[in-house]
Amino acid sequence: MPRSAHLAQRTESIVPFHAVELFKSAQALSQAGHDIISLGIGEPDFTAPTPVVEALKKAADQGLTQYTPPAGTPALREALSRYYAEYFQAQVAPERIIITAGASGALSLVCLSMINPGDEILMPDPSYPANQNFIVSAGGVPKLIPTEAAHRFHLTAADIEAHWGPNTRGVLIASPNNPTGASINPDDLRALVAAVRARDGFIIMDEIYLGLYYETAPQSALCIDDDIVIINSFSKYFHMTGWRLGWAILPPELNQTAEKLAASLSICAPSLAQHAALACFQDECLNIYEERRLAFKARRDYLVPALEAIGFDIPVHPDGAFYIYADMSKFGADSYQFSQHLLNAAHVAAVPGIDFGPHFASRMLRFSYATDQSRLEQAIARMDQLLNAGG
């Protein structure tokens, strides 16, 4: 390596996304003329509704392309405040909301604001791998704690008591979780929060899938503890992945620090996206989002029993997001090799468990139902033929 290309030591701790290689293989097969059904991608197949797109065009025509305040436009922060009160029973002052370049921007800002070099942050195994890298980038040390199906693959108060060490400063959790699609039980969350607070720790909660629920209407974790740091985004429920717009909800004492960092690190979130996002809260758009939420629920209601019928075990049925965390032990001992087999023989892509933590790596797959119902049915038929009919 040339002297000018010295790498920071922290880059050695960056967690890779092994599924990238799988999807490179899928792309090569697709380019070779094979019909690949992806049940791996964590991106809605729906896109922004027409009123949001029209609002973007209008903002562009009006020249609303200048920098916004670092914390975001007042109008969007106020709209989110009203949204939390109406849909998630949480009273959030607009001043506590900071608009960011996606949930990634929010996580980066929060980790840089709260984590010192050497600080240990507890996370569940399984969890979304990229979240570890935000901790590492701030100089922190992510510590994955094996979870169990009995607790819906979430951390518990007992986990906090067993694994909290002298360098532990807080936890980073998500509900609903990626890759499981499972929400944390409210009583378990209360107990976990109490255990963390008893140790003077902080809680960062990723609620990016909060709006995609299929059983009990959700409450934000803020209803349990108003000082929890919340991460959310317009990417999943609002179907604006490439628009790069998210937000964090912060305790008042963090607001000034986070805004100061935002002013230097990003100046502001994309201004046109902020102006367009106001349309998300119009009744017309909210009705569309509700229809799409129910469409995701219908896909879940089809895919969970369909996967079980062809031999997968689903230890925790998902109640949110658009993922199913399935045990493939019946078919082998290595989920990565099995995912390659599915891809090459059935042309169905799914993410192996290795990407979400070591504890379940060898036997779990993540299936996404962020694709059309007809394609889900085709995928099941192909896998059934391969696995159960000697195809």
N, C-alpha and C positions, 0 to 999 in steps of 0.2 A: 504494500500500500504506500503511495507517495506520502511524503512528510506533510503535505498540505491537506491530506485526507484523513487525519487522525479522527477517530470516532470517540464520542463521549462514552464513558464507562456505562452509563445508564442504558445505552442501546443494547447492551448484552442481555438485559433483563426484559426486553420487549417480547411479549408473547406473540408468536406467529398465529396466523389463521390458516390451519392446514387445509380447510375446505377450498382455499384458493386453487390448490393443485387439482382438486377434484373438478372444479368448475373450468379450469383450463382444459382438462380432458373432455368435459362435456361440450365445450365450445369447439374443440377439434372434431369431435364426432358429429356435431351439428353441421360444421362446415363441410364435412365429408358426405352430407346428405341424409344423416339419420335424424329422425324426429325425437328430440329429447324433451321429456317432461320434467321440469324442475320443481321439486318439492323441497328445495333447499333455500331459496332466496327469501330473505326477511324484508321484503318490500311489497306493499299492497299492489295488486294488479289494477286497482282503481287509481285514477288520477284526480287532480283538483277539479271540483265542479265548475261549470261554466261561469257562474257569477264571480268566482275567485279569479278566473282567467281574465274576465272582462274588467275586473277591478285593477288588475295588473296593467292591462292595456291603457285604461283611463289614466292611471297614475303616470305611466310613461308619456302619454300624450300631453299631460299637464306639466311635465318636466319635474316630477317629484323624485328626482334621482340624487339629490344632495345627501350628504351625511345626515343621519339623525343623531339625537343625543346618544351617548354611549350606552345608556340603559334602555334605549328604545323609545319609540314615539309614545307620548302620553296616551293617545287614543287607544293604542293596542294594549298597553298595560292596564288601562281601565276596563277594556273589553274582557281581558283575561280575569280580572278581579271579579267582574259580574258573573263570568262563566263558572268560576269556582264556587261562588255562593249558590248559584242555581242548580248546578249539576253534581257537585261533590261536597256540599254542605260545609264548605270551609270559607271563613271570612278572611280575606287576604287584602290588605291595603295595596293599591297600585304601586306605591313607593317601594314595596318589598319585591317587586317583580323586575327582573332584568332580562331583556330580550337578547338572544345570542344567535350565533350562526349554527343552528341545529343543537340537538342535545349534546353533541360532541363539544361544541363551544361552551355550553353550560358546564359540563363536567370538567373541562380544562380549567375554566375560570374558578370553579369551586375548589378543585384540588389545589391549585396554585395559591388560593386564598387561605386554605385551612391546614395544609399538610407541610410539615417540616421534613428536611432530609432525615431519613432513619425512622420516621414514624411508621408504625405497623397498622395496617387497616384490614380488618376481618371482612371476608367475603364468602358467600356460599359456593360450594362445589356441588352442582353445576351452576355456572353463571356465564354471562356474555363475556368472551375473552378480552375484547377491546377495553372494557372498563378497568381491567388491571393496568393497562398501559397508561391511562391518565394518572393513576397513582404513582407509577414508576417515573413518569415525566416530571412529576413534582418532587421527586426524590424520596418518595415513600416506598414502603414494602408491602405489597399485597400478600395476605395469608389466606389461602383457600381452606375452608373448613368443610369436611364431608357432611352432607345432609342425608336425610332419609325420607322415603316415601310417606312414612307415618306423619311427618310434619310438612308434607307437600313440597319437599325439597327446599325448605327455607331454614334459615338459622333460627335457633331458639334461645331462650334465656339461659338454658343449661349450657349451650354452646359458648355463650359469652362468658359464663362463669368458668368453664373448663379451659378456654383458650386465650383469655385476656392476660397479656403479659406486661412486663415493665415498660415496653416500648409501644404498646397498643394505644391508639388514640381515638379510634372510632370504627364504624362499620359502613360499608357500601352495599346496599341491598336493592332489590327491584321487586315490584309487585304490580301486575302479573310479571312473572319471571320469564326471561329468555335463557334457556331453551324449553322450559316445561309448560309455559302457558298457564301456570298455576298461581293463584293469588295466595297471600299469606292470611291465615286465620286472624281476625281482629284481636282476639284474646291473646294469641301467641305474639302478635306485634306489640300489644301493650306490655306484656311481660318482658319482651326483648328490649323495648325502649327503656323500661324501668331498670333493667340490668345494666344497660349502657350508661344511663344517667347516674346510676349509683357509683360508677367509676369515672365520672366527670368526662365521659366521652361524647362524641357527636355521631349523628346518624345522617347519612346521605341516602335518600330514597329516590330511585329511578322509577318514575310513574309514567313512562312513555306510552305504555299500553293501557293506561287506566280507563280510557274511554271505550276500549274494546272488551266488553264484559258480556257474559252469556248466562249468568245465573242471578245472583243478588246485585242490585244496583250498588255501585262502589261509592265509598267515601275516600277522600284523600287522607293520607297518613297525618296531615295537619290537624285532623279532627281528634287525633290521639295525643299529639304533641306539637304545639304550634311552633317550636323551634327546630323541627326537622327541616333539613335542607332538601328541597324538592327539585328534581330534574324532569323536564318534559319537553315535548317537541310537536311541531306541526307535521312531522313526517308520517306517522303511523295512522292515527285516527283521522287526521285531516287530509291524508294522502298527498302530501307535498314534499316528498323525499328530496328531490333535487333543488328545491327552493331554499334549502339550508336555513331553516328558521326554527328556533327553539326558545326555551326560557328556563330560568331558575327562580325559585322562590326562596328568599333568604331571611334569616333572622335580622332584625333591624341593625344590630351591631356590625353585620357584615356588609351592609349595603354600600357604604362609602368606599371600603377597600375594594370590593368587587368592581364597582363602577370605575375606580381609578385604574385598575388593571385592564378593564375592558377598553378604556380610552386609548391605552398604549398598544394592547395586543391585537385588537381588531378594529378600533375606532368606533364601529357600530356593526350591527347585523345588516344584511342586504336591505337597502331602503325600499326598493320596489316590492320586495316580498312582504315587508312589514305593512305597507299601505294596502296591498292586495289581501293580506290575511284578515283584515277587518271584515271582509265579506263572509268569512267562515261562520260568523256569528249571526248572519241573517237567517230568518226563519226558513227561507227556501233551502239554504245550504244545510242547516241543521236537520231538516227533514231528509235530505239526501244522505247525510251521514248516518242517520238512524236506519234507513233502508239498507245501507251497505253493512252496518253492524249486524243486522239480522241476516244478511246474505252470508257473512262470515260464520255466524252461528249455525246456519243450515249446512255449511260445508263441514264444520266441526262435527255436527250431529251425524253426518254421513261418514266422515273419514275415520272417526274413532272406532265405531263398531266394524267398519270394513277392514281396517288394519288388524283388529283382534280376530276377525273371522279367518284371515289368511295366515295367522300364526304369531303375530306380534303380541307382546304383553305390554299394556299401558298401565303402569303402577299408579299413576295419578292422572285422572281425567282433567284436562285443562278447562278452566272456566274463564279464560281471557286470552288476549293476544291472538296469534294465528299459528301456533306451534303445537305439536304433539311430540312428547318425549317417550320413545318406544324402545322396549327391550327386545333385541333380536337374538338372544342367546339360543333359542331353538334352532337357529340356522348356522351357528358357528361361534367361534370364540374371539373374533377380531372384527369390530365394527367398521374399521377403516377398510379392511380387505372386502368385507361384505358390501360396503357402499360402492366400492369399485366394481364388484360383481353385479350389483343392481344396475349400475350405469352402463357397463359394457354389454351385459346380456339382455337387460330389459329396457335400457335407455331411460331409466328413471334416476334422477339425482336427489340424494338426501345427504344431510350433513352428519358425519360420524361423531361419536361422543368425545373423541380426543380434543375437540376444539373447546369444550366447555368445562374441562377440569379432569384430573387424572382418576378420580375415584370411580367414575362410571364409564371411563373412556372405552373400555374394550367391548361393552355390551349394549350401548345405547346409540340410537339414531334420533336426530331431530327431523321431523317432517313438517313442512310449512304448507298451510292450505290457503296461501295468498295467490291462488290461481283459480281459474274457472272450474265450476263443478264438473263439466264434461271432461276436462283434462284429469281431474281427480279420479273419476270413474275409469278412464283409460289406464291411469297409472296402477290402480288396484288390479285391473284385469291383467295387465302385463306382469305384475309381481306375482299374482296368483298362478299364472301359467308357468312362470319360471320356478317358483318355490314349491308348488304343490302338484303340478301336472307334468313335471319332468321336462319343462320347456327349455 
